[in-house]
Amino acid sequence: MHNKNNQARIVNNIWTAIFYAIAILVIALLVFIAEKIITMGWGFWEPDFLFGRPSNIMAGGGIGPQLFNSFYLLIIALIISVPLGLGAGIYLAEYAKKGKFLNFIRLCIETMASLPSIVVGLFGLLVFVTYANWGYTLIGGALVLTILNLPNLTRICEMAISSVPSSVKEASLGLGATKWQTIIRVSIPTAIQEIVTGVILTAGRVFGEAAALIYTAGLTTPTLNTAADLNSPVNPFNIFRPAETLAVHIWKLNSEGIVPDAREIATKSAAILIIMVFVFNIAARLIAKALDKHFKGSVGGKQKKVKSKLVS
């Protein structure tokens, strides 16, 4: 018996060491990639580069329009995808009945999640650019990104809401709340940390997507003018104008090399992209924790008030 305990302890220590080694390897790989890209793109923080316009003829130029397009496209895509993903997650977690129809929905979601981005981009080219006759537009790119991210966002929201303890939901229903009130005031606040994390991580993918946007948002950006009419193709907030994002700009520089310092601009842009990915991940954790603390605090305050009334 003693020998078996020693063997089990040795096996446990070996596997613990293996898992620690794997974790260290993953961290080291991430640090190496980030260090390499940031070092190659050193100087990316210069204002002329961040806010300047790109040059198509001579060396120099910046990524101001591409950076603005990336954030603007991100906001539009989240405005469309978050309500759809959250609504689909609520339906699957709270309303859908087990059976063939639910299995079919899950099959569709898994199939959509496995579609290559370039295939979705070609679909957007066919539907939004050609059939809808929009041309290359911001809204077309946002809709394609919604199609790409909706399956993952739906699954995240469904899992987050499903993880809420049934006892909490039953307590809400027992106090006279309707099912919808329970979802809005109990389930979503309880699962808000996972939902917000999923949304912000989805935003990070939107910011770095390129293949689908080449065929929908386009490879060019007109000279933007905030004084122009909103329907003008040069107004930066017009959703029916072409918009080259930062990730697409990197691909374009590396494939065409239209300026002498294309490689330098591409590496600086890549450094900005990887920093933005880190920012999205850190923001996801901080915002999710802050919201979780806020909602749990409000729930705790309500419970104290109820207890004080019962005592009195």
C-alpha positions as CSV (number, residue, x, y, z in Angstrom):
1,M,0.0,0.0,0.0
2,H,2.8,2.3,0.9
3,N,4.6,1.6,-2.4
4,K,1.4,2.3,-4.4
5,N,1.1,5.7,-2.7
6,N,4.7,6.5,-3.5
7,Q,4.2,5.5,-7.1
8,A,1.0,7.6,-7.4
9,R,2.8,10.6,-5.9
10,I,5.7,10.2,-8.3
11,V,3.3,10.0,-11.3
12,N,1.5,13.0,-10.0
13,N,4.7,15.0,-9.7
14,I,5.8,14.0,-13.2
15,W,2.6,15.1,-14.8
16,T,2.6,18.3,-12.8
17,A,6.1,19.0,-14.1
18,I,5.0,18.2,-17.7
19,F,2.0,20.6,-17.5
20,Y,4.2,23.4,-16.0
21,A,6.7,22.9,-18.8
22,I,3.9,23.2,-21.4
23,A,2.6,26.3,-19.7
24,I,6.1,27.9,-19.7
25,L,6.6,26.9,-23.3
26,V,3.4,28.6,-24.4
27,I,4.3,31.8,-22.4
28,A,7.9,31.8,-23.8
29,L,6.5,31.4,-27.4
30,L,4.1,34.3,-26.9
31,V,6.8,36.5,-25.4
32,F,9.2,35.6,-28.3
33,I,6.6,36.4,-31.0
34,A,5.6,39.7,-29.3
35,E,9.2,40.7,-28.7
36,K,10.2,39.9,-32.2
37,I,7.4,41.9,-33.8
38,I,7.6,44.9,-31.5
39,T,11.4,45.1,-31.9
40,M,11.1,44.9,-35.7
41,G,8.4,47.6,-35.7
42,W,10.2,49.9,-33.2
43,G,9.1,53.5,-33.5
44,F,5.5,52.7,-34.1
45,W,4.4,55.2,-31.5
46,E,5.5,58.2,-33.5
47,P,2.6,60.6,-34.1
48,D,3.4,61.1,-37.8
49,F,3.1,57.4,-38.3
50,L,0.0,56.8,-36.1
51,F,-2.0,59.8,-37.4
52,G,-0.5,60.6,-40.8
53,R,-1.8,59.5,-44.2
54,P,0.0,56.8,-46.2
55,S,2.2,57.7,-49.2
56,N,1.8,55.8,-52.5
57,I,4.8,57.3,-54.2
58,M,7.6,58.2,-51.8
59,A,8.9,56.8,-48.6
60,G,7.2,57.7,-45.4
61,G,3.6,58.2,-44.5
62,G,1.4,56.9,-41.8
63,I,-1.6,54.7,-41.0
64,G,-4.1,57.2,-39.7
65,P,-7.0,56.4,-42.1
66,Q,-6.4,52.6,-41.7
67,L,-6.3,52.9,-37.9
68,F,-9.6,54.9,-37.9
69,N,-11.2,52.4,-40.4
70,S,-10.3,49.5,-38.1
71,F,-11.9,51.0,-35.0
72,Y,-14.9,52.3,-36.9
73,L,-15.5,48.9,-38.5
74,L,-15.0,47.3,-35.1
75,I,-17.7,49.4,-33.5
76,I,-20.2,48.8,-36.4
77,A,-19.5,45.0,-36.3
78,L,-20.1,44.9,-32.5
79,I,-23.3,46.9,-32.7
80,I,-24.6,44.3,-35.1
81,S,-23.2,41.1,-33.7
82,V,-23.5,41.6,-29.9
83,P,-27.4,41.8,-29.8
84,L,-27.6,38.9,-32.2
85,G,-25.1,36.7,-30.4
86,L,-26.6,37.5,-26.9
87,G,-30.1,36.9,-28.2
88,A,-29.2,33.6,-29.8
89,G,-27.3,32.5,-26.6
90,I,-30.4,33.4,-24.5
91,Y,-32.6,31.4,-26.8
92,L,-30.4,28.3,-26.8
93,A,-29.8,28.4,-23.0
94,E,-33.3,29.3,-21.8
95,Y,-36.0,28.7,-24.4
96,A,-34.8,26.0,-26.9
97,K,-36.2,22.5,-26.1
98,K,-34.0,19.5,-26.5
99,G,-34.7,17.6,-29.7
100,K,-33.9,17.4,-33.4
101,F,-34.5,21.1,-34.1
102,L,-32.0,22.2,-31.3
103,N,-29.4,19.7,-32.6
104,F,-29.9,21.1,-36.1
105,I,-29.3,24.6,-34.8
106,R,-26.1,23.5,-33.0
107,L,-24.9,21.8,-36.2
108,C,-25.5,25.0,-38.2
109,I,-23.5,27.0,-35.5
110,E,-20.6,24.6,-35.5
111,T,-20.5,24.6,-39.4
112,M,-20.5,28.4,-39.5
113,A,-17.7,28.5,-36.9
114,S,-15.6,26.3,-39.0
115,L,-15.9,28.3,-42.2
116,P,-12.6,29.8,-43.5
117,S,-12.7,33.6,-43.4
118,I,-11.8,33.8,-47.1
119,V,-14.9,31.8,-48.0
120,V,-17.1,34.1,-45.9
121,G,-15.4,37.0,-47.7
122,L,-16.3,35.6,-51.1
123,F,-19.9,35.2,-49.9
124,G,-19.8,38.9,-48.9
125,L,-18.4,39.8,-52.3
126,L,-21.3,37.9,-54.0
127,V,-24.1,39.2,-51.8
128,F,-23.2,42.6,-50.5
129,V,-20.8,43.9,-53.2
130,T,-22.4,42.3,-56.3
131,Y,-26.1,41.5,-55.7
132,A,-26.8,44.4,-53.3
133,N,-24.7,46.6,-55.6
134,W,-23.1,48.4,-52.6
135,G,-19.6,48.0,-53.9
136,Y,-16.7,47.9,-51.4
137,T,-18.2,49.3,-48.2
138,L,-17.7,49.5,-44.4
139,I,-21.2,48.0,-43.8
140,G,-20.4,45.1,-46.1
141,G,-17.2,44.4,-44.1
142,A,-19.1,44.7,-40.8
143,L,-21.8,42.2,-41.9
144,V,-19.1,39.7,-43.0
145,L,-17.3,40.1,-39.7
146,T,-20.7,39.5,-38.0
147,I,-21.1,36.2,-39.9
148,L,-17.6,35.2,-38.9
149,N,-17.9,36.0,-35.2
150,L,-21.6,35.2,-34.5
151,P,-21.1,31.5,-33.9
152,N,-18.4,31.9,-31.3
153,L,-20.2,34.8,-29.6
154,T,-23.4,32.7,-29.5
155,R,-21.7,29.8,-27.9
156,I,-19.9,32.0,-25.3
157,C,-23.2,33.7,-24.3
158,E,-25.0,30.3,-24.2
159,M,-22.4,28.7,-22.0
160,A,-22.2,31.8,-19.7
161,I,-26.0,31.9,-19.2
162,S,-26.3,28.1,-18.8
163,S,-23.6,28.2,-16.1
164,V,-25.8,30.4,-13.9
165,P,-27.0,28.1,-10.9
166,S,-30.6,26.9,-11.3
167,S,-31.1,27.7,-7.6
168,V,-30.6,31.4,-8.3
169,K,-33.1,31.3,-11.2
170,E,-35.6,29.4,-9.1
171,A,-35.3,31.9,-6.3
172,S,-36.1,34.7,-8.6
173,L,-39.1,32.9,-10.1
174,G,-40.3,32.0,-6.6
175,L,-40.3,35.7,-5.7
176,G,-42.8,36.4,-8.5
177,A,-40.4,37.5,-11.3
178,T,-41.2,36.4,-14.8
179,K,-38.8,34.4,-16.9
180,W,-37.8,37.4,-18.9
181,Q,-37.2,39.5,-15.7
182,T,-35.1,36.6,-14.3
183,I,-33.0,36.6,-17.5
184,I,-32.5,40.3,-17.6
185,R,-32.0,41.0,-13.8
186,V,-30.4,37.7,-12.6
187,S,-29.0,35.5,-15.4
188,I,-27.2,38.1,-17.5
189,P,-25.8,40.1,-14.5
190,T,-24.5,36.8,-13.0
191,A,-22.9,35.8,-16.3
192,I,-21.7,39.2,-17.3
193,Q,-18.0,38.5,-16.7
194,E,-18.0,35.6,-19.2
195,I,-20.1,37.5,-21.7
196,V,-18.0,40.7,-21.6
197,T,-14.8,38.7,-21.9
198,G,-16.2,36.9,-25.0
199,V,-17.3,40.1,-26.6
200,I,-13.9,41.8,-26.1
201,L,-12.0,38.8,-27.3
202,T,-14.3,38.7,-30.4
203,A,-13.4,42.4,-30.9
204,G,-9.8,41.5,-30.9
205,R,-10.4,39.0,-33.8
206,V,-12.4,41.7,-35.7
207,F,-9.5,44.1,-35.4
208,G,-7.0,41.6,-36.8
209,E,-9.2,40.1,-39.6
210,A,-7.9,40.7,-43.2
211,A,-9.0,37.9,-45.6
212,A,-12.7,38.6,-45.5
213,L,-12.3,42.3,-45.7
214,I,-10.3,42.3,-48.8
215,Y,-13.4,41.3,-50.8
216,T,-15.9,43.4,-48.9
217,A,-14.4,46.6,-47.4
218,G,-11.8,47.0,-50.1
219,L,-8.2,47.9,-50.5
220,T,-8.5,51.6,-50.8
221,T,-9.5,54.5,-48.6
222,P,-10.5,57.9,-50.1
223,T,-9.1,61.1,-48.8
224,L,-11.3,61.7,-45.8
225,N,-13.0,65.0,-45.0
226,T,-15.1,65.4,-41.9
227,A,-16.7,68.6,-43.3
228,A,-18.2,66.6,-46.2
229,D,-21.8,65.5,-46.3
230,L,-22.6,62.2,-44.5
231,N,-23.6,60.6,-47.8
232,S,-20.3,61.7,-49.4
233,P,-17.8,58.9,-50.1
234,V,-15.1,61.0,-48.4
235,N,-17.0,61.5,-45.1
236,P,-15.2,59.2,-42.6
237,F,-18.5,58.2,-40.9
238,N,-20.2,57.1,-44.2
239,I,-20.8,53.4,-43.9
240,F,-21.1,53.0,-47.7
241,R,-17.6,54.0,-48.5
242,P,-14.6,51.7,-49.1
243,A,-12.3,51.3,-46.1
244,E,-8.9,49.7,-46.0
245,T,-8.3,48.4,-42.4
246,L,-4.9,48.1,-40.8
247,A,-4.6,44.3,-41.2
248,V,-5.5,44.6,-44.9
249,H,-3.0,47.5,-45.2
250,I,-0.2,45.2,-43.9
251,W,-1.2,42.5,-46.4
252,K,-1.2,45.0,-49.2
253,L,2.2,46.4,-48.3
254,N,3.8,42.9,-48.1
255,S,2.2,41.7,-51.3
256,E,2.6,44.8,-53.5
257,G,5.4,46.8,-51.9
258,I,4.3,50.1,-53.6
259,V,6.6,52.3,-51.5
260,P,10.3,52.0,-50.8
261,D,9.8,51.6,-47.0
262,A,6.8,49.2,-47.3
263,R,8.5,46.6,-45.1
264,E,9.2,49.1,-42.3
265,I,5.6,50.4,-42.4
266,A,4.3,46.8,-42.4
267,T,6.4,45.8,-39.3
268,K,5.3,49.0,-37.4
269,S,1.7,48.3,-38.3
270,A,2.1,44.7,-37.1
271,A,3.5,45.9,-33.8
272,I,0.5,48.1,-33.3
273,L,-1.8,45.2,-34.1
274,I,-0.2,42.9,-31.6
275,I,-0.3,45.6,-28.9
276,M,-4.0,46.1,-29.6
277,V,-4.5,42.4,-29.1
278,F,-2.8,42.6,-25.7
279,V,-4.9,45.7,-24.9
280,F,-8.2,43.9,-25.8
281,N,-7.2,40.9,-23.6
282,I,-6.3,43.1,-20.6
283,A,-9.4,45.2,-21.1
284,A,-11.6,42.1,-21.2
285,R,-10.4,41.0,-17.8
286,L,-10.5,44.4,-16.2
287,I,-13.9,45.4,-17.5
288,A,-15.4,41.9,-16.8
289,K,-14.1,42.0,-13.2
290,A,-15.4,45.5,-12.7
291,L,-18.9,44.7,-14.0
292,D,-19.0,41.4,-12.1
293,K,-18.0,43.2,-8.9
294,H,-20.7,45.9,-9.6
295,F,-23.5,43.5,-10.2
296,K,-22.6,41.2,-7.3
297,G,-22.3,44.2,-5.0
298,S,-25.8,45.4,-6.1
299,V,-27.2,41.9,-5.5
300,G,-25.5,41.7,-2.1
301,G,-27.0,45.1,-1.2
302,K,-30.5,44.0,-2.1
303,Q,-30.1,40.9,-0.1
304,K,-29.1,42.9,3.0
305,K,-32.1,45.2,2.6
306,V,-34.4,42.2,2.4
307,K,-32.8,40.6,5.5
308,S,-33.2,43.8,7.5
309,K,-36.9,44.1,6.5
310,L,-37.5,40.5,7.6
311,V,-35.7,41.1,11.0
312,S,-37.7,44.3,11.6
